[in-house]
Amino acid sequence: MSRRRHQPRFSPADPCPCGLPAPYGACCGRLHRGEAAAATAEQLMRSRYSAFVVQDAAYLLRTWHPDDRPPRIGFDPGLRWTGLEVLSATEGGPFHTEGTVRFRARFTDGGEPGVMEEHSRFVRQDGAWLYRAALPE
């Protein structure tokens, strides 16, 4: 069976999983396709959350800082991401080189609901925002 069969079906007209009021194709989808780059750390974080939803491992690896990037990404077939809430963001704007975003992501795992909260660090390298690491709590 191909890996594609396990990927959630997401059309460009579907609401974007990142929670912004735009269709996926015009929001995070254009970043996933490489048609645009994230302008802020928060936009990168939202697009990475959406990449987990649509299981776009190539985008996740491409936007992970090389010092922290895993060799590959596997997706748990029983895990479904169900919502994103941005709690705060510091710096990470168009003129910054670093930024942080605190977020809460909701999911179901085998049908059981759960919540993941993370305070993420982002850096700009060669003009592109990259996920650096989760900050310790």
N, C-alpha and C positions, 0 to 999 in steps of 0.2 A: 504494500500500500504506500502511496506517495505521501510525503509530508504535507503537501498542499491540501489534501483531503481533510486534514486535522485543523487547518487554519479557519478561523471564523470568517464567514463571508461578510464583506463590508463593501458597500457600493459608495461611489463618490457623493451620492445624494443623501446618504444616511447622516444623521446628526453626528458631529464629531465626538468621539469618546472623551476628549479632553475637557468637555463641559462648556466650552465657549459656544455662543449661538451662531454657529456656521456649519455648513455641511462638511463632512470629512474631506471630500476632494479639494475644497477651497481652503481648508484649515490645515490640519496636520498631514493630510494626504499629500499635499504639494511638497512638504518637507521630506516625507518618506520617499517620494519619487525623485528627489534631488532637484526639483524645480526652484526651490528657494532654500535659504538657510535661516535658522533661528536668529532673530535679532536680539533676543534677550535670554537670560538664563531661565526665566519662567517659561518662555515659549519653548525652549529646548526641553524643559522638564515635562511640560504638557505633551509635547510631541513624542517623548520617550514613553510616557504612560500609554499614549495611544498606540505606540509600536508594540507594547506588551499586549494590549487588547487585540490587535490584528495579527500578532505574532510575526512581526517583521524583525527577525534576528539581524539581518544585514544592517538595518538602520541603527539598531541598538549598539552593535559593535562599532559602527562608523562614528557614532557620537560619544563613545566612551574614551576617556583619556588613555593613551597607550600604556602609561605606568600602572593602571588599575584594570585594564581590559582583560576579561577572561578569554580563553582560547575559543570558546563557542558558547552559545546560549541554548538551553533546552527549555521547552515549555511543558508544564504539567498539564496533561489532558483533562484533569478534573478541576482545574482552577479557571475561574471566569472573573475577570475584572468588571466591576459593576458601577463604579463612580469615583470621581476625583474631586477633592476639595483642596484648594490652595489656601494655606493658613497664614503664611507670611512670605515676604521676599525682601532681601536686602541687597543693595547694589545690583549687579547683574544687568545693567542697562546698556544701551548702545555705546556708551563711552567708558564703561568699566572693563576691567580685565578679570575680575572675580565677582562671584555673587553666590548667594545661598537662597534656597527655596525650601520652606517647610510645607509638607503636604500630608494629606490623609487619603489613602486609596482603599476603597471598599471592594471586597471580592466574595465569592463563594468558592469553597473547596470541597468537592464531593457533595455539594448541596448545602453545606454548613456555612453560614455567613461569618466573615472576618473583616478585620481592619488592620491596615499596615500604615504606620506613621513614620515619616523619615524627614530629617533635616539634611538636605543634599547640598553639596558644594560643587560649583561649576567654575571653570576657567576658560578664558578665551585664548586660543592658540592659533597662530597664523590667521587671525580674523574670524575663526569659527568657535562657537561655544561648544564645550565638551563637558560631559559629566565626569567629575573627578572622584567623588566618594561620598558616602553617608558620613555625616559628622557624628561623633559619639555623643550620646545624651548625657 
